[in-house]
Amino acid sequence: MKTLGTSTTYDGTEHGYLRGHKVRIIAVLKNALRDDYDPDRDGQYIRDEDDLERAGGVTADDRVEVQPWLAAEGRFSFVSSDPRAIDLACFASLKR
């Protein structure tokens, strides 16, 4: 399954302003929910599908960077957010 560039719906509560909105995945913050997460370690911010596959794909320990759809403007926002992967409809099966 292709992850980067995929559009889905945000179903979480952490980012209330996104709830129920269409978003596009632009990056994965690998293992960002783990206690030992180090954002400066190589391979933590993934924007390439092949790199994501080598890193094991998306897991419940990841955050994803998303851009919300701006219906009135007919485009995705330039602003992004970093919800938990499990809060996106396409990754609901990862919930523990």
DRENDRENSE-141392 format. One record per residue: x, y, z of N, C-alpha, C, O, CB in turn. Coordinates in steps of 0.1 Angstrom, whole numbers, padded with zeros to 4 digits, always signed. Last residue first. Glycine has a CB too. Layout:
// DRENDRENSE-141392
XYZXYZXYZXYZXYZ...
END
This chain:
// DRENDRENSE-141392
-0041-0007+0192-0039-0019+0200-0051-0021+0209-0050-0031+0217-0027-0017+0209-0045+0002+0158-0048+0004+0172-0047-0008+0180-0051-0019+0175-0062+0010+0173-0042-0005+0131-0030-0005+0140-0032-0003+0154-0024-0005+0163-0020+0005+0135-0065+0001+0118-0062-0013+0121-0050-0015+0130-0048-0026+0136-0061-0022+0109-0064+0027+0111-0072+0023+0122-0069+0009+0127-0070+0006+0139-0087+0025+0119-0051+0039+0090-0043+0031+0099-0051+0027+0111-0044+0023+0121-0031+0039+0103-0070+0054+0076-0063+0044+0068-0054+0035+0077-0050+0024+0073-0055+0050+0057-0079+0073+0095-0088+0062+0091-0080+0051+0084-0083+0039+0086-0099+0067+0082-0055+0082+0120-0060+0083+0106-0068+0071+0102-0064+0060+0106-0048+0085+0097-0046+0076+0145-0057+0085+0144-0062+0088+0130-0071+0096+0128-0054+0098+0151-0023+0061+0142-0035+0054+0145-0047+0063+0145-0059+0057+0146-0034+0047+0158-0003+0081+0139-0007+0073+0127-0021+0066+0130-0029+0066+0121+0003+0063+0124-0009+0112+0155-0005+0098+0156-0011+0090+0144-0022+0093+0139-0011+0091+0170-0003+0142+0136-0010+0133+0144-0004+0119+0145+0004+0116+0138-0025+0132+0139+0011+0169+0129+0017+0156+0131+0009+0147+0140+0014+0144+0151+0031+0158+0136+0004+0192+0102+0002+0188+0116+0008+0174+0117+0010+0167+0107-0013+0188+0121+0011+0221+0081+0009+0207+0084+0008+0204+0099+0011+0213+0107+0022+0199+0078+0002+0244+0056+0004+0241+0070+0002+0227+0072-0007+0221+0067-0005+0250+0079-0008+0246+0031+0006+0247+0032+0011+0243+0046+0022+0240+0049+0012+0260+0028-0036+0225+0024-0030+0236+0031-0015+0235+0030-0009+0224+0028-0034+0235+0046-0048+0215-0008-0043+0211+0005-0036+0223+0011-0030+0231+0004-0034+0199+0004-0076+0231-0025-0063+0226-0024-0059+0222-0010-0067+0224-0001-0053+0237-0029-0100+0247-0027-0097+0236-0037-0083+0231-0037-0078+0227-0047-0101+0240-0050-0108+0265-0010-0097+0269-0019-0094+0259-0029-0086+0261-0038-0085+0273-0011-0127+0252+0004-0131+0265-0001-0121+0270-0011-0124+0277-0020-0132+0275+0010-0113+0229+0014-0124+0228+0003-0127+0241-0003-0129+0242-0016-0136+0222+0009-0084+0221+0021-0091+0233+0022-0101+0234+0011-0098+0238+0000-0081+0246+0021-0071+0193+0038-0078+0198+0026-0086+0210+0029-0094+0211+0038-0087+0187+0019-0041+0193+0058-0056+0193+0056-0060+0198+0043-0054+0207+0037-0063+0201+0068-0013+0173+0057-0018+0186+0053-0034+0185+0052-0038+0176+0045-0012+0191+0040+0007+0155+0081-0004+0156+0072-0007+0171+0069-0004+0180+0077-0016+0149+0078+0030+0132+0092+0028+0146+0089+0017+0147+0079+0018+0141+0068+0042+0153+0085+0025+0109+0118+0025+0112+0104+0023+0127+0102+0016+0133+0109+0014+0104+0096+0041+0088+0142+0033+0100+0139+0034+0102+0124+0044+0097+0117+0038+0113+0147+0043+0054+0153+0046+0065+0145+0036+0077+0145+0025+0075+0149+0047+0060+0130+0036+0031+0166+0046+0040+0173+0049+0052+0165+0057+0061+0170+0058+0032+0176+0021+0016+0150+0014+0023+0160+0023+0033+0168+0018+0041+0175+0007+0013+0170+0037+0021+0117+0034+0013+0129+0026+0022+0139+0025+0034+0137+0046+0007+0136+0045+0018+0083+0039+0026+0094+0035+0017+0105+0029+0006+0103+0027+0034+0089+0076+0002+0073+0062+0007+0071+0057+0015+0083+0065+0018+0092+0053-0004+0068+0102-0005+0077+0092-0014+0083+0077-0009+0081+0068-0015+0087+0094-0016+0097+0121+0008+0064+0120+0011+0079+0109+0003+0085+0106+0004+0097+0117+0026+0081+0117+0002+0038+0129-0003+0045+0128-0002+0060+0134-0010+0067+0141+0003+0039+0094+0018+0034+0093+0003+0033+0105-0003+0040+0103-0013+0048+0092-0001+0018+0105+0043+0036+0095+0039+0045+0094+0024+0046+0092+0018+0056+0081+0046+0042+0122+0043+0014+0128+0044+0027+0118+0040+0038+0122+0033+0048+0132+0059+0030+0102+0042-0006+0112+0031-0005+0118+0031+0009+0120+0021+0015+0122+0032-0016+0089+0067-0002+0082+0054+0000+0091+0043+0001+0088+0034+0010+0073+0052-0012+0101+0094+0017+0103+0085+0005+0097+0072+0007+0099+0065+0018+0118+0084+0001+0103+0108+0040+0095+0113+0029+0096+0106+0016+0092+0111+0005+0099+0128+0027+0107+0105+0074+0107+0098+0061+0097+0104+0051+0085+0106+0054+0103+0083+0064+0126+0110+0100+0117+0118+0092+0117+0112+0078+0127+0114+0071+0120+0133+0093+0145+0092+0109+0133+0094+0118+0123+0102+0110+0111+0100+0113+0137+0102+0130+0170+0088+0097+0159+0079+0094+0146+0081+0101+0137+0073+0100+0163+0065+0095+0192+0098+0123+0189+0096+0109+0178+0086+0107+0177+0077+0115+0202+0091+0101+0181+0117+0150+0187+0104+0145+0183+0103+0131+0172+0105+0127+0183+0092+0154+0167+0138+0160+0179+0141+0153+0186+0129+0147+0196+0130+0139+0188+0148+0162+0146+0128+0175+0143+0134+0162+0155+0137+0154+0154+0139+0142+0134+0147+0164+0144+0100+0191+0154+0110+0190+0152+0116+0176+0155+0110+0166+0169+0105+0191+0126+0081+0214+0126+0088+0202+0136+0099+0202+0136+0107+0211+0112+0093+0198+0121+0065+0236+0135+0067+0232+0136+0074+0219+0147+0074+0213+0142+0053+0231+0094+0062+0239+0101+0070+0249+0115+0073+0244+0121+0083+0248+0101+0062+0262+0076+0066+0208+0084+0058+0217+0091+0067+0227+0095+0078+0223+0093+0049+0209+0064+0081+0189+0057+0079+0201+0064+0071+0211+0059+0069+0223+0043+0073+0198+0080+0081+0166+0079+0093+0174+0072+0092+0187+0073+0101+0195+0072+0103+0165+0087+0061+0148+0089+0058+0162+0087+0071+0171+0092+0071+0182+0102+0052+0164+0091+0084+0122+0092+0070+0126+0095+0069+0141+0105+0075+0146+0104+0063+0118+0070+0103+0108+0079+0105+0119+0081+0091+0126+0073+0088+0135+0075+0116+0129+0064+0105+0074+0062+0097+0086+0073+0100+0095+0085+0101+0092+0062+0082+0082+0046+0128+0052+0058+0123+0058+0054+0114+0070+0043+0115+0075+0068+0134+0062+0022+0135+0041+0034+0139+0034+0047+0134+0040+0057+0135+0033+0034+0154+0034-0012+0126+0036+0001+0122+0043+0013+0127+0035+0014+0123+0023+0001+0107+0045-0039+0148+0037-0029+0141+0029-0016+0138+0036-0011+0147+0043-0026+0149+0016-0073+0147+0050-0059+0151+0051-0050+0143+0041-0054+0132+0037-0053+0149+0065-0105+0157+0057-0097+0150+0048-0082+0156+0049-0081+0168+0050-0102+0151+0033-0118+0157+0091-0114+0164+0078-0105+0155+0070-0098+0146+0075-0106+0176+0082-0124+0147+0115-0134+0145+0104-0130+0151+0091-0137+0150+0081-0147+0151+0108-0104+0170+0132-0114+0158+0133-0124+0158+0122-0131+0168+0119-0121+0159+0147-0088+0191+0132-0087+0183+0121-0098+0172+0120-0100+0165+0110-0073+0176+0120-0091+0204+0156-0095+0212+0144-0094+0203+0132-0099+0207+0121-0085+0224+0143-0080+0186+0175-0094+0187+0174-0099+0194+0161-0109+0191+0155-0100+0195+0185-0058+0165+0178-0058+0177+0169-0073+0180+0166-0077+0177+0155-0049+0176+0156-0066+0144+0194-0054+0152+0198-0054+0165+0190-0050+0175+0196-0042+0144+0195-0086+0128+0185-0090+0140+0193-0079+0149+0196-0081+0160+0201-0097+0135+0205-0090+0113+0151-0085+0114+0165-0091+0126+0172-0099+0134+0167-0070+0115+0166-0094+0109+0125-0105+0105+0134-0101+0107+0149-0109+0103+0157-0108+0091+0131-0089+0122+0093-0084+0123+0107-0096+0120+0116-0106+0127+0116-0078+0136+0110-0089+0103+0063-0097+0112+0072-0090+0111+0086-0086+0100+0090-0111+0107+0073-0068+0106+0034-0076+0098+0044-0083+0108+0053-0082+0120+0050-0067+0088+0052-0046+0102+0007-0056+0110+0014-0064+0101+0022-0068+0090+0018-0064+0118+0003-0011+0097+0002-0024+0091+0004-0033+0101+0011-0029+0108+0020-0024+0078+0012+0015+0106+0002+0006+0111-0008-0009+0106-0007-0017+0111-0014+0011+0108-0022+0027+0076+0014+0030+0090+0012+0022+0095+0000+0022+0089-0011+0045+0092+0009+0018+0049+0010+0014+0057+0022+0016+0072+0019+0006+0080+0020+0023+0053+0033+0006+0022-0009+0013+0034-0009+0008+0043+0003-0004+0043+0006+0011+0042-0023+0008-0012+0000+0000+0000+0000+0009+0012+0000+0018+0014+0008-0010+0000+0012
END
